[in-house]
Amino acid sequence: MPRTEPATLVVVIEGFDLPRRRSLQTGAQAPGRDNVHLALRGTCKDRAAVVTPGHPWQATEPIPGDAASVRWQVEVTVRRGEHGLDFGGPFVRGDRADRHLGIVWGDIRADGTFQLICGSKLRLADVDPGLVEGAMRSGGRLLARVRLTDAHGSPICARLKPPDISWSVEVAPQLPNRVRPGGMPISGQSTK
């Protein structure tokens, strides 16, 4: 496979089946925690984030751990080379064989820091390269649907595998064609 210029892949992470508040406060992984949140692990400086003491990354866009669902969108750089696809960017971690996006559970303390409880890997290396290519070709997004509660009712942690994660291509919504009086087109804007 010849080397090409880096391309941008939009990845959407949709989390569902979050633990109930009680299990977050008293579960084996988080005893006594009262402000548990779920966040993206990243080094991006232009998104809301909380410092995680002792770690080089931040807890980006934290969501309360008992929310109905979560949804984040990130851009990932994709490079094609002789060994296949490789991924990079402020949300991508791990060595070449273990590139992944990370989501982390932690307690936001009174001082505003994020005390890590545990985390999960969404391994980009596990994604079918055809899905990645399809998402970039269609102008769509690579969608990761993630179950966030384990079989014991606790926050799910470690490397995610099916059926706790599924990957697919989400086609970007088409904006309606709008026309000004007199027939001039109006540019549309996407919404989240």
C-alpha positions as CSV (number, residue, x, y, z in Angstrom):
1,M,0.0,0.0,0.0
2,P,1.7,3.3,-1.0
3,R,2.1,6.1,1.5
4,T,-0.4,8.9,1.1
5,E,-1.1,12.2,2.8
6,P,-2.9,12.0,6.2
7,A,-6.7,12.0,6.1
8,T,-9.2,13.0,8.8
9,L,-11.6,10.5,10.2
10,V,-14.5,11.7,12.3
11,V,-15.3,9.2,15.1
12,V,-18.5,9.4,17.2
13,I,-18.7,7.6,20.5
14,E,-22.2,6.9,21.7
15,G,-22.4,5.4,25.2
16,F,-25.6,3.7,26.5
17,D,-26.6,1.7,29.5
18,L,-24.8,3.8,32.1
19,P,-24.7,2.5,35.7
20,R,-27.2,3.7,38.2
21,R,-26.1,6.4,40.7
22,R,-26.1,3.9,43.6
23,S,-23.7,1.4,41.9
24,L,-21.4,4.3,41.1
25,Q,-21.3,5.3,44.8
26,T,-21.0,1.9,46.4
27,G,-19.6,-0.5,43.7
28,A,-16.4,-2.4,44.2
29,Q,-14.5,-0.1,41.8
30,A,-15.7,3.2,43.3
31,P,-16.6,2.9,47.0
32,G,-17.6,6.1,48.6
33,R,-17.4,8.2,45.4
34,D,-20.1,10.8,45.1
35,N,-19.3,12.8,42.0
36,V,-18.5,10.1,39.4
37,H,-18.1,11.2,35.8
38,L,-17.2,9.6,32.5
39,A,-14.9,11.5,30.2
40,L,-12.7,11.1,27.1
41,R,-9.0,10.7,27.7
42,G,-7.1,13.2,25.6
43,T,-4.6,16.0,25.3
44,C,-6.7,18.5,23.3
45,K,-6.4,22.0,24.6
46,D,-9.5,23.6,23.0
47,R,-12.2,21.4,24.7
48,A,-13.6,21.5,28.2
49,A,-11.4,19.3,30.4
50,V,-10.5,18.5,34.0
51,V,-6.9,17.9,35.2
52,T,-6.1,14.3,36.1
53,P,-3.2,14.4,38.7
54,G,-0.4,12.1,37.9
55,H,-1.4,11.6,34.2
56,P,-0.2,13.4,31.1
57,W,-3.8,13.5,29.7
58,Q,-6.9,15.3,30.8
59,A,-10.5,14.1,31.4
60,T,-12.2,15.8,28.4
61,E,-15.9,16.8,28.4
62,P,-16.9,14.9,31.5
63,I,-20.5,13.7,31.8
64,P,-22.2,12.6,35.0
65,G,-21.9,8.9,35.5
66,D,-25.6,8.3,35.7
67,A,-26.6,10.3,32.6
68,A,-29.1,8.6,30.2
69,S,-26.5,8.4,27.5
70,V,-23.3,10.1,26.3
71,R,-22.0,11.2,22.9
72,W,-18.7,12.6,21.9
73,Q,-17.2,13.4,18.5
74,V,-13.5,13.5,17.8
75,E,-11.3,13.9,14.7
76,V,-8.6,11.2,14.2
77,T,-5.7,11.5,11.7
78,V,-5.4,8.4,9.5
79,R,-2.2,7.5,7.6
80,R,-2.0,4.8,5.0
81,G,1.3,3.0,4.8
82,E,2.9,-0.3,4.0
83,H,1.6,-1.8,7.2
84,G,-2.0,-0.7,6.7
85,L,-3.8,2.1,8.5
86,D,-2.3,4.0,11.4
87,F,-4.1,6.5,13.7
88,G,-3.1,9.7,15.5
89,G,-4.4,12.8,17.1
90,P,-4.9,14.3,20.6
91,F,-7.4,11.5,21.6
92,V,-5.4,8.6,20.2
93,R,-3.2,6.6,22.6
94,G,-1.1,3.5,22.5
95,D,1.7,2.1,20.3
96,R,1.2,1.3,16.6
97,A,-0.3,-2.2,17.5
98,D,-2.6,-0.8,20.2
99,R,-3.9,2.5,18.9
100,H,-7.1,3.3,20.8
101,L,-9.5,6.0,22.1
102,G,-9.9,6.0,25.8
103,I,-12.9,6.7,28.0
104,V,-12.3,7.0,31.8
105,W,-14.4,6.9,34.9
106,G,-13.4,9.2,37.8
107,D,-14.5,11.2,40.7
108,I,-14.5,15.0,40.3
109,R,-13.1,16.2,43.6
110,A,-13.9,19.5,45.5
111,D,-10.6,20.9,44.1
112,G,-11.9,20.4,40.6
113,T,-9.5,17.5,39.7
114,F,-10.5,14.2,38.2
115,Q,-9.5,11.2,40.4
116,L,-9.2,8.2,38.1
117,I,-11.2,5.1,39.0
118,C,-10.8,3.0,35.8
119,G,-10.8,3.3,32.0
120,S,-11.7,1.5,28.8
121,K,-10.0,1.1,25.4
122,L,-11.9,1.5,22.2
123,R,-9.2,-0.1,20.0
124,L,-9.0,1.5,16.5
125,A,-6.7,-1.4,15.6
126,D,-9.7,-3.7,16.0
127,V,-11.9,-1.8,13.5
128,D,-12.3,-3.3,10.1
129,P,-10.2,-1.2,7.7
130,G,-13.1,-1.3,5.3
131,L,-15.3,0.6,7.8
132,V,-12.7,3.3,8.3
133,E,-12.3,3.7,4.5
134,G,-16.0,3.7,4.0
135,A,-16.5,6.4,6.6
136,M,-13.8,8.6,5.0
137,R,-15.1,8.0,1.5
138,S,-18.7,8.8,2.2
139,G,-18.0,11.9,4.2
140,G,-19.6,10.1,7.1
141,R,-18.4,9.2,10.6
142,L,-17.1,6.0,12.2
143,L,-19.6,5.3,15.0
144,A,-18.7,3.3,18.2
145,R,-21.7,2.2,20.2
146,V,-20.5,1.3,23.7
147,R,-22.4,-0.4,26.6
148,L,-21.1,1.3,29.8
149,T,-22.3,-1.1,32.5
150,D,-20.7,-4.6,33.1
151,A,-22.6,-7.8,34.0
152,H,-22.3,-6.8,37.7
153,G,-23.8,-3.3,37.3
154,S,-20.5,-1.5,37.7
155,P,-18.8,0.8,35.2
156,I,-17.3,-1.2,32.3
157,C,-13.5,-1.1,32.2
158,A,-10.6,-2.6,30.2
159,R,-10.5,-3.4,26.5
160,L,-13.9,-3.3,25.0
161,K,-15.0,-6.2,22.8
162,P,-18.3,-7.2,21.2
163,P,-21.0,-7.3,22.4
164,D,-20.1,-4.3,24.6
165,I,-18.9,-2.3,21.5
166,S,-19.9,-2.2,17.9
167,W,-18.5,-0.2,15.1
168,S,-20.4,1.1,12.0
169,V,-20.4,3.9,9.5
170,E,-22.8,6.7,10.3
171,V,-23.7,8.7,7.1
172,A,-23.6,12.5,7.7
173,P,-27.1,14.0,7.5
174,Q,-27.9,15.8,4.3
175,L,-28.8,19.4,4.9
176,P,-31.9,20.6,3.1
177,N,-31.4,22.8,0.1
178,R,-32.7,26.2,1.1
179,V,-33.2,29.0,-1.4
180,R,-33.5,32.8,-0.8
181,P,-36.2,34.7,-2.6
182,G,-34.9,35.1,-6.1
183,G,-33.4,31.6,-6.3
184,M,-30.0,32.2,-4.5
185,P,-28.9,29.2,-2.5
186,I,-28.3,29.6,1.3
187,S,-25.5,27.7,2.9
188,G,-26.6,25.2,5.5
189,Q,-25.0,24.6,8.9
190,S,-24.9,21.3,10.7
191,T,-26.0,20.9,14.2
192,K,-24.9,18.5,16.9
